[in-house]
Amino acid sequence: MYRIVADHKQYIVIDKDPNVGFHTEDGVFGVAEQLKRDLGVEALYPVHRLDRMTSGLLLFAKNRQTARVLGEQFEQRQVQKFYLALSDRKPKKKQGSVKGDMEKGRRGSWKLLISKNNPAVTQFFSCSVEPGLRLYLLKPLTGKTHQLRVAMKSIGAPILGDGRYSTVDLDADERGYLHAYGLGFTLGGQSPRFICPPTRGQVFNRPSFAQALLAYHDPWDLAWP
């Protein structure tokens, strides 16, 4: 369900598996509740979320004060987050940004609008992994529901295995290829940064993916659009 990446006196960072819910549903513990039980603590304070499909870095505060400080950083867009995605499509442009308002459509899906009154903003780079497969490094500057999944669809490259926004079907035991790869924040005068390459998923485990990922080993150092 998860692996611990960092266990600090004020916070804990985990690597969540794909296809694992955040909240408890139908009697099955979500990752937040399971982590709390495994640590044997009465309370943990999530400061952000990942949807069921998405794997990768999740941050929890261990006390209310830390949760407040980190929560304010998320609200003020001071936390650096980077995601990896795979698609079998070439984008309309290899790098750049996606910006637009988001509107809820049918059956829980969202769509990107031309208007920019309260827009979702995502920056991205992309590179080839192998013929018919492309790697995307995504940097969301806002935190809208399904933002990255909709952004990828809008540039003509829906995420591989995304059952909601892509028409490409994978095996039932496979995953949607979106992963929370990098996370950075400030706390107590320190600025910790975490990088967590994906380990779950047949395509993420190909040697060609590991080679392509070398281009994005330190997303903080890239010249973002």
N, C-alpha and C positions, 0 to 999 in steps of 0.2 A: 504493500500500500504506500509506503514511504521509506525514505532513508534520512537520517539526520546528517546535515551538512555542517552546521555549527551550533554548539550549545553554550550560550553565553549566560551570565548571571541575570541579564536583563531581557534577553530575547533568545529565540531558537529559530533556526532556518532549516527547512526540510526540502527534500526533493520528492514531490508527489508523483505517484504513478499515473499514467493515463487511465481513463475510464474509471476513475475513482471520484465519487462525489465529495463536495466540501462539507455539506450538512448531512445529518442522519436522515435517512429516508426509508420508510416501510420496515422499520426495525433494524436496518443495517447501518452500523455506525459510519458516519462520514469521517474524513481524515482528521478534522478538527477534534471531534470527540474521541477518536481512537488514540490520537497523540496525547491528549490530556490523560486518558486512562493509563497509557503505557508509561507516562512520566510520573504517575501517581500524584498529580497535583489537583487542587480543587478548581482552579481557573487558569485559562489561557486566553489571551486577547488577540484575535486575528486583526490585522491592520489592512489586509487586502484579501482578495479571493482569486481562485482559478476555477474555471468551469470544468465540468466533468471530463471533457475531451482532452484538456490541456495538461501536460505534465510539467514538472520543473519546480523552480524555487518558490517557496511560500514562507512568509515571515510572520511569526507570532511574538507578541510581547508577553513578558512574564508578570507584569504588574500594571496597574492602571496608569501610573505616571508615564512609564515608557510607552504605553499604548497611545496616550494623548499626544506625546511628542512625535511619535512616528505617524500617527493619524494626521496630524497637522501637516507634516511633510508631504504625505500623499495628496492631501487636499490642495496644497499649494504647488503641486507638481515639482517638488524638489527631489523626489526619489527617482533614481535612474533605473529603468527597466529595459531589458533587451530580450527579444524572443527569436527563436528559430522556427522557420516553417519550410516545408517542402511542397512543391507543386510540379505537376507534369506538364505545365504550360509555361510558355515564355511570356513575360509581362509586356505591357504596352511600352514601358520604359524600364531600363535596367536598374535605375536608382532614382530617388526623388522623394516626394511626399504625397500623401493622400489627405485631402482636407474637405470636409463637408458635414452638414447636419445629418443626423441619423433619425430615421423614422421607423417605428415598428410596423411590420407588414403582417402577412398571414401566418398563422400557426407558429407564432413565436419567433419568426425570423425578422431581421432588421435589414434596412436598405439605406444606401448612401444617397443624399440629395445634393443638388447643385448649390443650394443656399448655404450660407456660412454664418448664420446668426449665433449659434452655439456649437461650433463644429467639433467633430472628432478629428484629431490630427495624428498622423502616423508617418514617420520617416522610414526609409528602407534602402538597403543595398541588396543586390542579388548576384549570384554567380552560378555557372554551370557545375553540376555534380558529375553527370554523365549524359549521353544522349537521351533526351526525353525526361530529364529530371533536373530541377533547379532549386538551389538553396537561397532562402531569403533571410536576412537579418533585419528585424523590425524593432523600431524604437517608438513606442506610443508616447505622445506628449499629453494625452488626455486619457481618461479611463472609462470609456463608454462600453455598455454591454455589447459583446460580440464585435468590438471595434476592429480587431485585427483580422478576424475571419471575413468581415464585410469589406475591409480595405483590400484584402487579397483578391476577393472576387471582383472588386471594382477595377483592378488593373488587369483583369483578364487571366488571373492565375489563382483560382480557388485552391485552398489547402488540400493536399492529398489526404483522402480518407475522411474529409469533413462531410458527414452525412447530411448536413443541413444546407450547405452552400456549394457543394460540389456534386457533380453527376457521376464521378468515378467511384465505383464500388470496390472495396477491398474485402478480403476474407473476413469472416465474422469475428475471428480472434485478433484482427489487426487493430490499428489505432488511427486517430486523426493526427496528422504530423504537425502539431504546434507545441512548442516547448519553451517554458520560461527559463532563459539561459543565463542572464546576468542581472544582478541586483546590487544597487549601491545606495547608501543613506548616511546620515550623520547622527551621531549620538555620543553625548558626553565628551565632546571635543575630538572624537575619532570619526573616521570616514571609512567604515568597512565596505569592501567590495567582494562579491561572491560570483564565481563562474561555475556553472554546472552543465557539462555536456550531457545530452540525452543518452540513455542506455536501453530504453524500451522501444521496440519496434524493429521489424526486419530491415526496413530501408535505412533507418538511422544507424544500423550496425554494419552497413556495407563499408568496405575499405575506401570506396570512392567518396563517401560522405565524410569520413574522417580526414581525408586529404583536402576536401573543399573547405572544411571547417577551419583549417589552419589560417585562412584569410581573415577570419573573424575571432582570433584567439583573444584579442583585447579590444572589445567594442568601444571602450572609452577613448581610445586613441585614434579612432577613425574620423575623417573629415566629413561630418554629417551634413546632408543637404540643407 
